[in-house]
Amino acid sequence: MTHRRAFFQSAISGLAAAQAGAQTSETDRQYWVRTMSKIAEPVLTNLAAGTLKRNMPVETMATNVADRRRYTHLEAIGRLLSGIAPWLEAPLEAGPERDLQQRYADLARRAIRAGCDPASPDFLNFHEGAQPLVDCGFLAQAVLRAPNELWKKLDAATQKNLAAGLISSRVITPGQNNWLLFAATVEGALAMMGERFDAMRIDYAVRAHQQWYVGDGLYGDGPRFHWDYYNSFVIQPMLLDTMRAIAPHAKTWQSMYPDMLARAKRYAAIQERLISPEGTFPVIGRSICYRTGAMQVLAQMALMGELAAPLTPPRVRAALTAVMRRLLDAPGTFDANGWLTVGFCGHQPHLGENYISTGSLYLCAAVFLPLGLRPADPFWSAPAEDWTSRRIWRGEDAAADHAIAG
């Protein structure tokens, strides 16, 4: 354990010689990787060692802590990996960042092995209660985002156990809301794994969300619209990832994909405009303790190269970096042992609903999706640009914003 910790510290030092108080000597990418590492390290090292259940705290406002303890560990690994998977899959040149990437890819595979092994002290709950369907969905999304590192490189026994765990989640009936997409994403991952997939779970989820589309890039969460960030936490990313995953196996839904992508591009543009000149955004709706996870669609459109004009990659990088500095650098975001705490900007436990616990918070990792782009990509290499609200609030002229028709 001491050797691994020393390796980690060495890699981080190589990535960013400057630490807190000396941010100007870091590149944005170095800052992103350093911050991602701070979030990922305790989850990956503990689950890989079979000590996650022993060492991860379970902070929650729920009156029944034991109930949340049944789910929180799958939440932590599924949500974390769904955010860092593109980085694990990215082709990087030799150097400190690649060394860290390879270490984390190995830790991630060992963590999956421990979590899926019925004999492991950290064997995860894939089907007891309702909550596991959610995080089977996030874990499946991680596998779809890094199929080489998180599926093909798994040993045969772990592949079998992971597939069995995801299949076992089918006993859970999803609610008539965004939960339909967790079930659909699981089926998309099973198809990629070569398992038989349930087309009905995909079809029902996709067609229901077509009916729940309310216009201008936004879906209702079920029949009614919710003014929160679930379009970004779950709905739009899982619609896109499931459609892309299932395309080689079934063409049934592919005619819907262009509209889904157009809506995601519009929602990403809205998200960029929600980021204030100070790097803040409105604190509205449930699950706000997912912090930077609220910006997942903007991050995903950057990763996919699908930003709508006049957005540019360096403009989005600057905006997301400002948000990350406001939220993930806030005092109290981490406890003394490096685990995330419940809150939005620091430790604010009463912002957490009764379904929120420590593991839930790792959805904040969704903001790191653009790390899947090569360092030479303009997202990282081009000079930073001010984002829309910063330009407008200083008096700069700009084209008017308009809704989309579809």
C-alpha positions in Angstrom: 0.0 0.0 0.0 2.9 2.3 0.8 4.5 1.7 -2.6 1.2 2.4 -4.4 0.8 5.7 -2.5 4.3 6.8 -3.3 3.7 5.9 -7.0 0.5 8.0 -6.9 2.2 11.0 -5.3 5.1 10.8 -7.8 2.7 10.7 -10.8 0.7 13.6 -9.6 3.8 15.7 -8.9 4.9 15.0 -12.5 1.6 16.1 -13.8 1.3 19.3 -11.8 4.3 20.8 -10.1 2.1 23.6 -8.7 -0.5 22.7 -6.1 -3.0 24.9 -4.3 -2.1 28.6 -4.3 0.0 28.2 -7.5 -2.6 27.4 -10.1 -1.1 29.6 -12.8 1.8 27.1 -13.3 -0.6 24.3 -14.1 -2.2 23.8 -17.5 -6.0 23.2 -17.5 -5.5 19.6 -18.3 -3.0 19.1 -15.5 -5.5 20.7 -13.1 -8.3 18.4 -14.4 -6.2 15.3 -14.1 -5.0 16.3 -10.6 -8.6 16.9 -9.5 -9.9 13.7 -11.0 -7.1 11.8 -9.3 -8.0 13.3 -5.9 -11.6 12.1 -6.4 -10.8 8.7 -7.8 -7.9 7.6 -5.6 -9.7 6.4 -2.5 -12.5 4.6 -4.4 -10.3 2.7 -6.8 -7.5 1.8 -4.3 -9.9 0.6 -1.7 -12.2 -1.5 -4.0 -9.2 -3.0 -5.8 -7.9 -4.0 -2.3 -11.2 -5.3 -1.1 -11.5 -2.7 1.6 -14.1 -0.3 0.2 -16.9 -1.4 2.5 -14.6 -1.3 5.5 -13.1 2.2 4.8 -15.6 4.3 2.9 -17.7 6.4 5.2 -21.5 6.4 4.6 -22.7 10.0 5.1 -26.4 10.4 4.5 -29.5 12.3 5.8 -31.5 9.1 5.5 -32.9 7.9 8.8 -32.0 4.3 8.0 -28.2 4.5 7.3 -28.1 0.7 7.1 -30.3 0.8 4.0 -28.1 3.3 2.2 -25.1 1.2 3.1 -26.6 -1.6 0.9 -26.2 0.5 -2.2 -23.5 3.2 -1.7 -20.5 1.2 -2.8 -21.9 0.3 -6.2 -22.9 3.9 -6.5 -19.3 5.0 -5.9 -17.6 2.8 -8.4 -20.3 2.9 -11.1 -20.5 6.7 -11.1 -16.8 7.3 -10.8 -16.0 5.0 -13.7 -18.7 6.4 -15.9 -17.0 9.7 -15.7 -13.4 8.7 -16.1 -13.9 5.9 -18.6 -13.1 8.0 -21.7 -9.8 9.0 -20.1 -9.0 5.4 -19.3 -9.6 4.6 -23.0 -7.7 7.6 -24.4 -4.5 7.0 -26.4 -1.8 9.0 -24.5 1.9 9.4 -25.2 4.4 8.2 -22.7 4.8 10.4 -19.7 3.4 11.0 -16.2 -0.2 11.2 -17.2 -0.1 8.0 -19.2 1.6 6.3 -16.2 -1.3 7.4 -14.0 -3.8 6.4 -16.6 -2.4 2.9 -16.8 -2.3 2.6 -13.0 -5.9 3.6 -12.8 -7.0 1.3 -15.6 -5.4 -1.6 -13.7 -7.0 -0.5 -10.5 -10.4 -0.2 -12.2 -10.2 -3.7 -13.5 -9.1 -5.0 -10.1 -12.0 -3.1 -8.6 -14.5 -4.6 -11.0 -13.1 -8.0 -10.2 -13.5 -7.5 -6.5 -16.9 -6.0 -6.8 -18.3 -8.8 -9.0 -16.7 -11.7 -7.2 -19.2 -13.4 -4.8 -16.3 -14.5 -2.6 -14.9 -10.9 -2.2 -15.6 -8.9 1.0 -16.5 -6.1 -1.4 -19.0 -8.0 -3.5 -21.5 -5.4 -4.7 -25.3 -5.5 -4.5 -26.6 -5.8 -8.1 -30.2 -6.7 -7.5 -31.5 -6.4 -3.9 -33.8 -3.5 -3.4 -34.5 -0.9 -6.2 -31.4 1.3 -6.1 -29.0 -1.2 -7.7 -30.6 -0.7 -11.1 -29.5 2.9 -11.1 -25.9 2.1 -10.6 -25.8 -1.0 -12.7 -26.8 1.6 -15.4 -23.8 3.8 -14.5 -21.4 0.9 -14.4 -22.8 -0.3 -17.8 -22.3 3.2 -19.2 -18.7 3.1 -18.0 -18.1 -0.2 -19.8 -19.7 1.3 -23.0 -17.4 4.3 -22.7 -14.2 2.2 -22.2 -14.9 -1.1 -23.8 -11.2 -2.0 -24.2 -10.0 -1.1 -20.7 -13.1 -2.1 -18.8 -14.4 -5.1 -20.7 -12.0 -6.7 -23.2 -9.0 -6.5 -20.8 -11.0 -8.2 -17.9 -10.1 -11.8 -17.2 -12.7 -14.3 -18.4 -14.0 -15.0 -14.9 -14.6 -11.3 -14.2 -16.3 -10.8 -17.5 -18.7 -13.7 -16.6 -19.3 -12.2 -13.1 -19.9 -8.7 -14.4 -22.4 -9.8 -17.0 -24.2 -11.9 -14.4 -24.4 -9.0 -12.1 -25.9 -6.7 -14.7 -28.3 -9.4 -15.8 -29.4 -9.9 -12.2 -30.6 -6.3 -12.1 -33.5 -7.2 -14.5 -35.5 -8.3 -11.5 -35.9 -4.6 -10.6 -38.8 -2.8 -12.3 -37.8 0.8 -13.3 -40.1 3.7 -12.5 -41.8 5.7 -15.2 -39.1 8.3 -15.3 -35.4 8.5 -16.0 -35.0 5.0 -14.4 -36.1 3.5 -17.7 -32.8 4.5 -19.1 -30.7 2.7 -16.5 -32.4 -0.5 -17.7 -31.8 0.4 -21.3 -28.2 1.2 -20.7 -27.7 -2.2 -19.0 -29.1 -3.9 -22.1 -26.9 -1.9 -24.4 -23.8 -3.0 -22.4 -24.9 -6.6 -22.5 -25.3 -6.5 -26.2 -21.8 -5.1 -26.5 -20.6 -8.0 -24.3 -22.1 -10.6 -26.6 -24.9 -11.4 -24.2 -28.6 -11.7 -25.2 -30.2 -8.3 -24.7 -33.8 -7.4 -23.9 -34.9 -5.2 -26.8 -38.1 -4.3 -25.0 -36.3 -2.6 -22.1 -34.5 -0.4 -24.7 -37.6 0.2 -26.8 -39.8 1.2 -23.9 -37.2 3.6 -22.6 -36.5 5.3 -25.9 -40.1 5.7 -27.0 -41.2 6.9 -23.6 -38.6 9.7 -23.7 -39.7 10.6 -27.2 -43.2 11.2 -25.8 -41.7 13.1 -22.8 -39.8 15.6 -24.9 -41.0 19.1 -24.0 -39.1 21.2 -26.5 -35.9 23.3 -26.9 -33.6 20.4 -26.0 -35.3 19.3 -22.8 -37.1 16.1 -21.8 -39.6 15.7 -18.9 -38.5 13.2 -16.2 -41.6 11.1 -16.8 -44.8 12.8 -18.1 -44.0 16.0 -16.1 -41.1 18.4 -16.5 -38.8 18.8 -13.6 -36.6 21.9 -13.4 -33.4 20.1 -12.3 -30.3 18.7 -13.9 -31.6 15.2 -14.7 -31.4 15.9 -18.4 -27.7 16.0 -17.8 -27.2 13.6 -14.9 -29.0 10.7 -16.7 -31.4 11.3 -19.6 -29.5 12.7 -22.5 -26.1 11.0 -21.9 -27.8 7.6 -21.5 -30.0 8.1 -24.5 -27.0 8.8 -26.7 -24.7 6.1 -25.3 -27.4 3.4 -25.5 -28.3 4.4 -29.1 -24.6 4.3 -30.1 -24.0 1.0 -28.4 -27.0 -0.8 -29.8 -26.5 0.3 -33.4 -24.3 -2.6 -34.4 -26.9 -5.1 -33.0 -30.2 -3.5 -34.0 -31.2 -0.7 -36.3 -34.7 -0.3 -34.8 -34.1 3.0 -33.1 -31.4 4.6 -35.3 -33.8 7.0 -37.0 -34.3 8.7 -33.7 -30.7 9.4 -33.1 -30.3 12.6 -35.1 -33.1 14.3 -33.1 -31.5 13.1 -29.9 -28.2 14.5 -30.8 -29.6 17.8 -32.0 -31.4 18.1 -28.6 -28.3 17.3 -26.7 -26.4 19.9 -28.6 -29.0 22.5 -27.8 -29.1 21.5 -24.1 -25.3 21.8 -24.0 -25.5 25.3 -25.4 -28.1 26.2 -22.7 -25.8 24.7 -20.0 -22.9 26.8 -21.2 -25.1 29.9 -21.0 -26.1 29.0 -17.4 -22.4 29.3 -16.3 -22.1 32.7 -14.8 -19.0 35.0 -15.2 -17.9 33.7 -11.8 -18.1 30.1 -12.7 -21.3 29.4 -10.8 -24.7 28.1 -12.1 -28.2 28.0 -10.6 -28.6 25.7 -7.6 -32.0 24.2 -8.5 -33.7 20.9 -8.3 -33.0 17.6 -6.6 -29.7 15.8 -6.4 -27.7 19.0 -6.5 -25.1 17.3 -4.4 -23.9 15.6 -7.6 -22.0 18.9 -8.1 -20.2 19.1 -11.4 -22.2 16.1 -12.7 -24.8 18.7 -13.6 -22.6 19.7 -16.6 -22.3 16.2 -18.1 -24.1 17.0 -21.4 -21.8 20.0 -22.0 -18.8 17.8 -21.2 -20.1 15.0 -23.4 -20.8 17.2 -26.4 -17.2 18.5 -26.1 -15.9 14.9 -26.0 -18.0 13.9 -29.1 -16.9 17.0 -31.0 -20.6 18.1 -31.3 -20.6 21.6 -29.8 -23.1 23.8 -31.6 -21.8 27.1 -33.0 -20.8 29.6 -31.7 -19.5 27.4 -28.9 -15.8 26.4 -29.3 -13.8 23.8 -27.5 -11.5 26.2 -25.6 -14.5 28.3 -24.6 -16.2 25.2 -23.0 -12.9 24.2 -21.4 -12.6 27.5 -19.7 -16.2 27.5 -18.5 -16.0 23.9 -17.1 -12.7 24.7 -15.5 -14.2 27.7 -13.7 -17.1 25.5 -12.5 -14.7 22.9 -11.2 -12.6 25.4 -9.3 -15.7 26.8 -7.7 -17.2 23.5 -6.6 -14.4 20.9 -6.3 -11.9 23.2 -4.7 -14.4 24.6 -2.2 -13.2 24.0 1.4 -15.1 21.0 3.0 -15.6 19.1 -0.3 -13.4 16.3 1.0 -13.2 14.8 4.4 -9.9 14.3 6.2 -9.3 11.0 4.4 -10.1 12.3 0.9 -13.7 11.1 0.6 -16.3 13.4 -0.9 -18.7 14.9 1.5 -22.4 15.7 1.0 -22.9 19.2 -0.3 -22.7 21.4 -3.4 -20.1 24.0 -2.6 -18.3 22.5 0.3 -19.9 20.4 3.1 -23.7 21.2 3.2 -25.3 18.0 4.5 -28.9 19.3 4.5 -28.7 19.7 0.7 -28.7 15.9 0.5 -32.0 14.1 0.0 -32.6 10.8 1.9 -31.4 8.8 -1.1 -28.1 10.6 -1.2 -25.0 9.0 0.5 -21.3 9.1 0.0 -21.2 6.9 -3.0 -23.9 8.9 -4.8 -21.6 12.0 -4.8 -19.2 10.4 -7.3 -21.4 11.4 -10.2 -19.4 14.6 -10.1 -16.8 12.7 -12.1 -19.0 13.1 -15.2 -17.5 16.5 -15.8 -14.2 14.8 -16.7 -15.4 13.3 -19.9 -13.3 15.6 -22.2 -10.2 14.0 -20.7 -10.9 11.3 -23.3 -9.7 13.8 -25.9 -6.0 13.7 -26.8 -3.9 16.6 -25.2 -3.3 17.8 -28.8 -7.0 18.3 -29.4 -8.0 22.0 -29.6 -10.2 21.5 -26.5 -6.9 21.3 -24.6 -4.3 22.9 -26.9 -6.1 26.1 -28.1 -5.8 29.2 -25.9 -8.7 29.6 -23.4 -11.6 31.8 -24.4 -14.2 33.5 -22.3 -17.6 31.8 -22.2 -20.9 33.4 -23.2 -22.1 34.9 -20.0 -18.7 36.4 -19.2 -18.6 38.1 -22.6 -22.1 39.4 -22.4 -21.9 40.7 -18.8 -18.9 42.7 -19.7 -20.8 44.4 -22.5 -19.6 42.5 -25.5 -22.1 42.2 -28.3 -23.3 38.8 -29.3 -25.9 37.1 -31.5 -29.3 36.5 -29.9 -30.1 33.0 -28.6 -32.9 31.0 -30.1 -34.8 27.8 -29.4 -34.6 24.8 -31.7 -37.7 23.6 -33.5 -37.3 19.9 -33.0 
